[in-house]
């Protein structure tokens, strides 16, 4: 997948647990887990903004582009 989510790296750098981030952002741990694993098709800008605020980082610290094949479209 060309877009890679590096949220787990930033959590480790900030010494913060997923549960704490989920509480601060106002999303479920399950949704945060899906985001961390890259199994989401999108993320709302307001959610991304709250994550960046809680972790004191930029969106580019959480997302990276890597060349590779696109995932197959779901029908």
Secondary structure, DSSP 8 states (H G I E B T S, - for coil): --EEE-HHHHHHHTT--HHHHHHHHT--HHHHHHHHHT--S---HHHHHHHHHHHT--GGGTEEE----------
